[in-house]
Amino acid sequence: MRRAIALAARGLGGTSPNPVVGCVILDPSGEVAGEGFHAYAGGPHAEVVALREAGERARGGTAYVTLEPCNHTGRTGPCSAALLEAGVARVVVAVSDPNPKAAGGAAVLRRHGVRVDEGVLAAEAEEVNAAWLTFMRTGRPHVTWKFAATVDGRSAAEDGTSQWITSPEARADVHRLRAESDAVVAGIGTVLADDPRLTARVPAPPRRTPVLRVVVDSAARTPAGARVLDDEAPTLVAVAEDAAVPAHLSHLAVRLPRAAGGIDLRALLAELHRRQVVSVLLEGGPTLAGAFLREGLVDRVVGYLAPALLGAGPAALGAAGVSTITEIHRLEFAEVAPIGPDVKLVLRPKSPVRPQSPKES
């Protein structure tokens, strides 16, 4: 199963709005007969790829798969049927499918006499598929907040200059994060201050659509010459429902309800979910990051810390709904690693948001 999970990870950034899935087929003697992973939406599923490689050696064998085999005909046929046709005797599943349109594969296999074991290395399999599982279980995209700062938590100097706090290696890793995401979100403050492109300047996975750029701009202030409006990638500008939208934004704007301080962020994520955006990389400034944290809408934090001190200047995080120490946002480390001269931190909320009932996407 660990091999299947590693295979699934190869699909990160390429399968949306589908999950990443890996599969390993053992022949009856326990030898590896086939391997596969889902590489892109509309392409063959992991089980089908592995079965093709295994051929007749799959008959009487065991399939290890990171997500319950689908029982749904969409752009491809059901994997449960493919496993039955191949004569697999046992299927080991890490995570049950929360998508009601595709679930039920395990039950079909059992009804046809296939032994099915579920829950093997479930936590590890959920980790690699966290974005899609959040998308399916909560009805909103998975949100990663990314920040870069000095070790004293400053994202810019006192005069507002911020390029470059972290190293080229850290910045290259950010482009990889963008490439693995469906959308990059920034606030109007960041657009006006830094004029970012918000594009992923690394090779895209096969058949991958460009990453959607989203500007949270309640008053529709994004200027006509902003680089985020160029033709490199699609852009969506989230404005308040009562905003006066200038002509250059009229074809890009989506009107959303107001909330304290700007746009209703839950409404924004609901709109992105409707557009089949599975994963969001939040690159806005400290104000927008604080607003997402206040609403409990951050699923992962990726921080790049430079071995440097500023002592003054904007903090990486603004007001996040904490007025006393008992309200602190507790996180736990998932990864701590050097990256060039910097340190990369990956953290998750200690008490993650409870998933809602599964919804159809």
N, C-alpha and C positions, 0 to 999 in steps of 0.2 A: 504493500500500500504506500509506503514511503516513496518508492520509485514512481508510482502512479501520481502522487502529489507533486513530485519534482517535474514530471511530464506536464501536468496541468499548468504549472507556472510558466511554461514556455508560451502559453497562449495569452498571457497578460498583455492587455493593450490592444489585442486584435480581435476578440470575440464578441464584443458588445453589440447588441444588447443580450447576447447569450452568456452563459457561465463559462468559466474555464473548467475543463474536465480532462483527467488523465486516466488511462486504462492500461493494465498489463494482463496478458493472457498466459496462463501456464498450461502446458499439456498434461495429460494424465499422470506422467511420471514426475511432475513438479518442475520441469524445465521451462524457462521462458520461451514462449512460441511467438509472441507478438506484442508490440507496444504501440501506443498512439495517444494523441492529444487533439483536442478541438482547436484548430488554428484560426478560423475566421467564420463569422456568421454566414450561414448558407452553405458552408463546407461540410464535409463528412464529420460525424461525431467521433469522439475518441474511441468508442467501442467498435465502430465500423472500421476505423483505420487499423486498430489492433487485430481485429478478426481477419481482415484482408491479408495482413502479414502472417498470421498464424495458419491460415488455410485449414486443411483437414486436421492439423494437430490440435485445433481447438476442441474437437469433438471429445466429450468426456472430461474436459479440462475445467479450469477455474478462471474466472475473470475477476480481477480486482479493479474497482472503478470508484473514483472519488465522489461521484454524485449518482444518486439512484438513476438507473437507465430510464430514459424517457419512454412514455407510453402515448406519444403524440405524433401525428403526421403534420409537419409544416413544410419547410423547404426540403427537409429530409424525412425519411421514414422513421418509425419508432425503433429505438435501440433494443427494447425488450424483444421485439420480433426477430431482430437480427441475431441476438444471442440464442434464441430458441432454434432458429433455422440452422445455426452453426453447431448445435448439439452440445452446448456448454452445460456441464452438470452442476456447477456451483458458481454463485456470484457473491462476491464480498463487496459491500457498499460502505463508504465512509459516512455520507450525509444523505438524508432523505430529501427529496425534491420538494421545496415549498411552493412551487408553481402549480396551482390546481389544474392548469391546462395540460401539463406534461407529467404530473405525478401518477403513480399507480403501476409503474413498471415492476416493482418488487412483487406486488400482489399477483400480477399476471404470470411472472416467472414461477412463483410458488404454485399457482393453480396448474401449471404444466409440469410439476414434479421437480423443478430446479430448486436446489437448496440455496437459500438466500440468508446471509449473515449481514447485519447492519450495525453501524456505529463504530467500526474499526478505525482508529486514529481520527475520529470525528473532529476533534479540536484543531488538529494540524490541517485537515482538509478544509475546514471552515476558514482558517486563516488565509489560505491562498485564494479562496473564493469570497472573501469578506465583502467586496464591493457588490457583487451580484446578489449575495444573500441579503444584504441590507436593503438593496433595491426591491427585492421580492417581499421581504418580511415587513418592511416599514412603509412602503409606498412612497419612498423618496430616494434620491441618490445617496450613495456613500460619500461622505465629505472628509477630505484630508486637508488640514490647515498646514501650510508650509511657511516657515519663516527663516530668516537669516539674521544673525545678531552677533554682537561681541559677547564675551563671557559675562559682562555686567548687564546684558539684556537690552542693549541699545541697537536700534535698527538704522540709525542715521546720526550724524553729528549735530551739534547744536545749531549750525547754520542750514541744516536740512540735507546736506550732501550725504550720499549713501553708496556711491559706486567707487570702489568695490570693497565691501566689508569682508566677504568670503572669497575663497580661491577659485581659479578656473575649474579645478576638479569638482568643487561643490556646485558651481553653476552648471557644469555639464550634467551632473546628476539631477538637477532640477529639470533640465530639458528631457531627461529620461522619464521623470515623474509626469511631466506634461504629456509626453507621448503615450503613456499608459492610461491617461485619463480621457474621459469623454468631453469634459468641459473644464476650462480654466476661468475662475471667477475673480474679478478685482473690483474695487470700489472706485467711484469717480475721483476721490482724492488722489489715489495712486495714478490714475490716468492723467490728471491735470499736473501732478508733480513730476512724474517720471516719463510720461508718454511711452509706455511699454508696448511691445508688439504682441506679447502673450502667445507666441507660437512655439511649437516644439521643433527646435532646430537639430533634430537627429533623424535618422531614417525611420520612416513609419513602418509598422508591421504590414504584412501583405494585405491588400484589399481594405485597408483601414481608411475610413473617412477622416478628413482633417478635424482636429480638435476644435470644438466650439468655444469661442471667446465670449464671455458674459461680463458686461459692465453693469454694476449696481449703481444706478444714477437716477435717484428719485425726481430730481428737477430737470432732467434731460439737458444737462450741461456739457455733454461730450462734444468737443469742438469738431468741426468738419474736417480739419487736417490731422486729427489724431491717428496715430499709426495703427491703433486697434481697429480702425475702420477700413484698412487697406484690403486688398484682394487675396492676401496670403491664406486666409482661413475665414470661415463664416463667423459672424458676430451677432450677438443678441444684446440689446440694451434694455434693461429692466427699469421702467419708469413708473412713477406713481400714477394712479388712475386719473388724477386731476391735473397732471402736468401738461404744460404747453410744449408740444413736441415740434422742434424745428424740422424743416423739409428734409434736411440731409439725414435725419434719424427716422423718418416716418416709416420706411420699409424695414427697419431693424428693431423698432421698439415693440415691447410687449408691456401692456398696462397691468399693474398689480396693485392690490390694496395697500394703503399706507399703514404704517405701524410707528410706534414711538421711535423717532430718530431717522425714519426713512421708509424703506420697503418692508413689507411683510415677508420675512425670509422663508417661512413655511410655505407661503403661496408661491414664492420663487422656486423652491425645490419641487413643489407639486407640478409646476409648469415644466420644469426640466424633466421630471419623471414622465410626464405626458409625452415629451419629445424623445423618450427612450434614452435619456442620459442616465447611465448607471453610476458613473463615478465623477466626482467633482474635485478639482484641486483649487483650494482657496488661497489666492495669492494677494488678496487685498491688504490694505494697511492695518494698523492696530485697531482702528475703530470698527471696521467690518469684522475682523477676527473676534473682537470682544463681543460683538452682537451675536455672532454664530454660537459662541460659547455660552452666552447668557441663555440662549434658546435651547441648549442641549443638542446642538446640531453638528457637533464635531465628533467624528468617529475615530480619527487618527491624527496625530501631530507629528510632523517631520521637521526637525530643527537642525540648522547648520550653524554651529558656534565657531567663531574665529578666535584664535588666541590673541585677543586685543582688548583694550579698554578705552572707553570714551568718557565715562563719568557724567556726561550730560548729553541731552538730545532725546529725540523721541524713543519711547520704549517699543519693543516688538509687539506688545499686547496692550490694548486700551481697556477701558472699563468693561469688565466681564461679569457683572452682577454679583461681585463679592464685596460686602461691606464689613464683614467680620471673619475671623480666621475659621470659624466653623463652617463657613460657606465656600471654603477653598475648593478649587477644581483639582481633585486628586487624580494623578495619572500613574501608569506603571510602564516601565521600560520594556519594549519589545526588542530593541536593538540599540547598541552603542558601538560605533565603529569609526576609526579614523578615515578621513577622506582628504587627501592632500595634506596640508598643514592644519586642517580643521577637524572638527568632530561632528559626526552625523548622529542624531538622536531620533529614534522612532518610538513614540509613546501612544498609549491608548487610554481612554477614560477607565478609571478603576471600577466604576459602576456604570457599565454601558447602558444606554437608553434601552428600556424594555421594548422588544419588538411588538408591533401591533399584529392583529390577525393577518394572515397571508392574504394578499390581494392579487387579482389578475393584473398583469401589466399590459 
